[in-house]
Amino acid sequence: MKFEQYFQKIIENKMIEGGWLFLGIDEEFIFEKVFDLVKKITNFQFVYIVDAENSINETIRNNFLVFNSSIQSIFEIQKSIYLSSEEEKIVIIKSIDHLSEEAQNALLKITEEPPKNTVLFYISKDEGKILPTLLSRVKIIKLPITNDFYQKRISEKMKETISSTDSLKIYLDEFLEDDPVVFLENLVVLLRDQILNFFNVEELKITNISGFNNLKNLNQALKTLEGVKYANLNSRLQIENLLLNINKN
């Protein structure tokens, strides 16, 4: 069931109260979804946002109460919630795993026994950095990586891979668990695009030595892709050999 459909049912059944933890790599995407959800359940009169990484845009900062991740901010938010009326109250903590242990501890009581009409939305990409006692007090929703986020990550890391003198280490750290065919297909696309950057359309020729090097790399990548995809060769060994050769060009 999709995120929106799931929470629509939660809202309809009036089961939205309490603490929720949204886990996923793409925190910006999750924050947008949570913010859209907040629009459906409150008039925004009592919305408190904690920005642990200072990454929330100026539009939101200019229109809502945005706090830093200090324990003083947590105490200030809690005091305001307990003193406010019975209107819906929403707390959004982005990157809660960046809060100190002391600040996370300060959230335990309000998370376990939130005041009436209070919802707490926590966002994180690393549950290992959240106190187990806090995890036990929230309902956890794990969201998959979005295609846009994955493609952006692939593009950035691919560029780093072919430009680095230690491309093999980047591959082992970032892509070893990925499908080797998908990795090679993305590498081929990136090398092709880089060749086009050094191609003079009018003269129909490559105009830069980097372009010639990328052409060699592209041919090697295509051969590696063919071997892994159709000849059932050892994918890790083939990719490691390819990256070692790319470093030499």
ChimeraX attribute file (.defattr): number of C-alpha atoms within 10 A of each C-alpha:
attribute: neighborCount
match mode: 1-to-1
recipient: residues
	/A:1	6
	/A:2	8
	/A:3	13
	/A:4	13
	/A:5	10
	/A:6	10
	/A:7	16
	/A:8	15
	/A:9	12
	/A:10	13
	/A:11	15
	/A:12	9
	/A:13	9
	/A:14	10
	/A:15	10
	/A:16	18
	/A:17	19
	/A:18	21
	/A:19	22
	/A:20	20
	/A:21	22
	/A:22	22
	/A:23	20
	/A:24	20
	/A:25	17
	/A:26	17
	/A:27	19
	/A:28	16
	/A:29	16
	/A:30	20
	/A:31	21
	/A:32	11
	/A:33	13
	/A:34	18
	/A:35	13
	/A:36	12
	/A:37	16
	/A:38	19
	/A:39	10
	/A:40	12
	/A:41	15
	/A:42	15
	/A:43	12
	/A:44	16
	/A:45	12
	/A:46	18
	/A:47	20
	/A:48	22
	/A:49	22
	/A:50	24
	/A:51	20
	/A:52	18
	/A:53	13
	/A:54	13
	/A:55	10
	/A:56	16
	/A:57	8
	/A:58	9
	/A:59	8
	/A:60	11
	/A:61	13
	/A:62	9
	/A:63	9
	/A:64	15
	/A:65	14
	/A:66	19
	/A:67	19
	/A:68	16
	/A:69	23
	/A:70	15
	/A:71	18
	/A:72	13
	/A:73	15
	/A:74	20
	/A:75	14
	/A:76	11
	/A:77	18
	/A:78	19
	/A:79	11
	/A:80	13
	/A:81	25
	/A:82	15
	/A:83	9
	/A:84	13
	/A:85	12
	/A:86	12
	/A:87	15
	/A:88	19
	/A:89	26
	/A:90	23
	/A:91	20
	/A:92	23
	/A:93	26
	/A:94	27
	/A:95	24
	/A:96	25
	/A:97	20
	/A:98	18
	/A:99	23
	/A:100	16
	/A:101	13
	/A:102	10
	/A:103	18
	/A:104	20
	/A:105	15
	/A:106	17
	/A:107	18
	/A:108	18
	/A:109	11
	/A:110	18
	/A:111	21
	/A:112	15
	/A:113	12
	/A:114	19
	/A:115	18
	/A:116	15
	/A:117	16
	/A:118	23
	/A:119	23
	/A:120	22
	/A:121	24
	/A:122	24
	/A:123	25
	/A:124	24
	/A:125	19
	/A:126	14
	/A:127	17
	/A:128	10
	/A:129	14
	/A:130	18
	/A:131	15
	/A:132	10
	/A:133	12
	/A:134	18
	/A:135	17
	/A:136	12
	/A:137	19
	/A:138	19
	/A:139	13
	/A:140	16
	/A:141	13
	/A:142	13
	/A:143	17
	/A:144	10
	/A:145	13
	/A:146	14
	/A:147	9
	/A:148	11
	/A:149	15
	/A:150	12
	/A:151	12
	/A:152	12
	/A:153	12
	/A:154	18
	/A:155	16
	/A:156	10
	/A:157	17
	/A:158	23
	/A:159	15
	/A:160	15
	/A:161	21
	/A:162	21
	/A:163	12
	/A:164	14
	/A:165	15
	/A:166	14
	/A:167	21
	/A:168	21
	/A:169	15
	/A:170	17
	/A:171	22
	/A:172	12
	/A:173	10
	/A:174	15
	/A:175	17
	/A:176	14
	/A:177	9
	/A:178	10
	/A:179	10
	/A:180	18
	/A:181	16
	/A:182	13
	/A:183	17
	/A:184	21
	/A:185	13
	/A:186	16
	/A:187	23
	/A:188	19
	/A:189	14
	/A:190	18
	/A:191	22
	/A:192	17
	/A:193	12
	/A:194	17
	/A:195	20
	/A:196	15
	/A:197	13
	/A:198	17
	/A:199	16
	/A:200	12
	/A:201	9
	/A:202	6
	/A:203	8
	/A:204	8
	/A:205	13
	/A:206	17
	/A:207	14
	/A:208	13
	/A:209	10
	/A:210	15
	/A:211	20
	/A:212	17
	/A:213	15
	/A:214	22
	/A:215	18
	/A:216	15
	/A:217	23
	/A:218	21
	/A:219	14
	/A:220	18
	/A:221	23
	/A:222	15
	/A:223	14
	/A:224	21
	/A:225	24
	/A:226	15
	/A:227	15
	/A:228	20
	/A:229	15
	/A:230	9
	/A:231	10
	/A:232	9
	/A:233	14
	/A:234	10
	/A:235	18
	/A:236	14
	/A:237	10
	/A:238	17
	/A:239	22
	/A:240	16
	/A:241	14
	/A:242	17
	/A:243	21
	/A:244	14
	/A:245	13
	/A:246	23
	/A:247	16
	/A:248	8
	/A:249	11
